[in-house]
């Protein structure tokens, strides 16, 4: 009787320690979470608001971005660190965009008369 159970026991033990079946966690998920936290921390250090960070990094998981932003905020407050202002070309605050759009519309109206 023991000899019949021995192969079954051996197979069970081999499969219990085997990750080849793909039953473990997907490493890409952990990598995306880590990337999202890094993005959030970088946004906080660059003195960007969390909403701007979400808008600039739409594909990053928002929960991870927020977690990284919050951790960096706490770290910067505890160590009394100042952030480094962001210098991205082409990204303008929405108020400047609205003002330029209004000026363009006024210019079009005056030229058509």
C-alpha positions as CSV (number, residue, x, y, z in Angstrom):
1,X,0.0,0.0,0.0
2,X,2.8,2.4,0.8
3,X,4.5,1.7,-2.5
4,X,1.4,2.9,-4.4
5,X,1.3,6.2,-2.5
6,X,5.0,6.9,-2.9
7,X,4.8,8.1,-6.5
8,X,1.7,10.2,-5.7
9,X,3.5,11.8,-2.7
10,X,6.6,12.5,-4.8
11,X,4.6,14.2,-7.6
12,X,2.7,16.3,-5.0
13,X,5.9,17.5,-3.4
14,X,7.4,18.4,-6.7
15,X,4.4,20.4,-7.8
16,X,4.1,22.2,-4.5
17,X,7.5,23.8,-5.0
18,X,7.2,24.4,-8.7
19,X,6.6,27.9,-10.1
20,X,6.5,26.7,-13.7
21,X,2.7,26.3,-13.6
22,X,2.3,30.1,-13.6
23,X,0.4,30.1,-10.4
24,X,2.6,32.7,-8.7
25,X,2.0,36.5,-8.8
26,X,2.7,38.3,-12.0
27,X,5.9,40.3,-11.7
28,X,4.6,42.9,-14.1
29,X,1.9,44.0,-11.6
30,X,4.5,44.6,-8.9
31,X,6.7,46.5,-11.4
32,X,3.8,48.7,-12.4
33,X,3.0,49.5,-8.8
34,X,6.7,50.3,-8.1
35,X,6.8,52.6,-11.2
36,X,3.6,54.3,-10.1
37,X,5.1,55.0,-6.7
38,X,8.3,56.4,-8.3
39,X,6.2,58.6,-10.6
40,X,4.2,60.0,-7.6
41,X,7.4,60.7,-5.6
42,X,9.0,62.4,-8.5
43,X,5.9,64.6,-9.1
44,X,5.9,65.7,-5.4
45,X,9.6,66.5,-5.5
46,X,9.0,68.5,-8.7
47,X,6.3,70.6,-6.8
48,X,3.5,69.3,-9.0
49,X,0.0,68.8,-7.7
50,X,-1.4,65.3,-7.6
51,X,-4.0,66.2,-10.3
52,X,-1.2,67.4,-12.7
53,X,0.7,64.2,-12.0
54,X,-2.4,62.1,-12.9
55,X,-2.9,64.1,-16.1
56,X,0.8,63.7,-17.2
57,X,0.9,60.0,-16.4
58,X,-2.5,58.6,-17.4
59,X,-1.3,55.1,-17.9
60,X,0.2,54.8,-14.4
61,X,-2.1,53.3,-11.6
62,X,-3.5,56.2,-9.7
63,X,-3.4,54.4,-6.3
64,X,0.3,53.8,-6.7
65,X,1.0,57.3,-7.9
66,X,-0.9,58.8,-4.9
67,X,0.9,56.5,-2.5
68,X,4.3,57.6,-3.8
69,X,3.3,61.2,-3.8
70,X,2.0,61.0,-0.2
71,X,5.2,59.1,1.0
72,X,7.4,61.7,-0.6
73,X,5.4,64.5,0.9
74,X,5.8,63.1,4.3
75,X,9.5,62.5,3.8
76,X,10.0,66.1,2.5
77,X,8.1,67.6,5.5
78,X,10.0,65.5,8.1
79,X,13.4,66.4,6.6
80,X,12.4,70.0,5.8
81,X,13.3,69.6,2.1
82,X,12.4,72.0,-0.6
83,X,11.3,70.6,-4.0
84,X,12.9,71.4,-7.3
85,X,10.4,73.2,-9.7
86,X,9.5,71.3,-12.8
87,X,10.8,72.7,-16.1
88,X,8.8,70.8,-18.7
89,X,8.4,72.7,-22.0
90,X,5.0,72.6,-23.6
91,X,3.0,72.2,-20.3
92,X,1.3,75.4,-19.4
93,X,-1.1,76.0,-16.5
94,X,-4.7,76.0,-17.6
95,X,-5.2,79.7,-16.7
96,X,-2.5,80.7,-19.2
97,X,-4.1,78.5,-21.9
98,X,-7.5,80.0,-21.3
99,X,-6.2,83.5,-21.5
100,X,-4.3,82.8,-24.7
101,X,-7.5,81.2,-26.2
102,X,-9.6,84.3,-25.2
103,X,-7.0,86.6,-26.8
104,X,-7.0,84.5,-30.0
105,X,-10.8,84.6,-30.2
106,X,-10.8,88.4,-29.8
107,X,-8.2,88.8,-32.5
108,X,-10.3,86.6,-34.9
109,X,-13.4,88.7,-34.2
110,X,-11.6,92.0,-34.9
111,X,-10.0,90.7,-38.2
112,X,-13.3,89.4,-39.6
113,X,-15.1,92.8,-39.3
